[in-house]
Amino acid sequence: MTIHKRILEWQAAHPNATWIFWIVVWAVVLALLFWPEQTA
């Protein structure tokens, strides 16, 4: 549980990094959805 607390504290101190992280995650998800041949 301590790792979760540290992550939350880090995200609170670096909100922009959290946004960038989620943008990257969604970019990967959308890439997999729109270019399924890359997963073969």
Helices and strands as residue ranges (DSSP letters): H 2-13, H 15-34, G 36-39
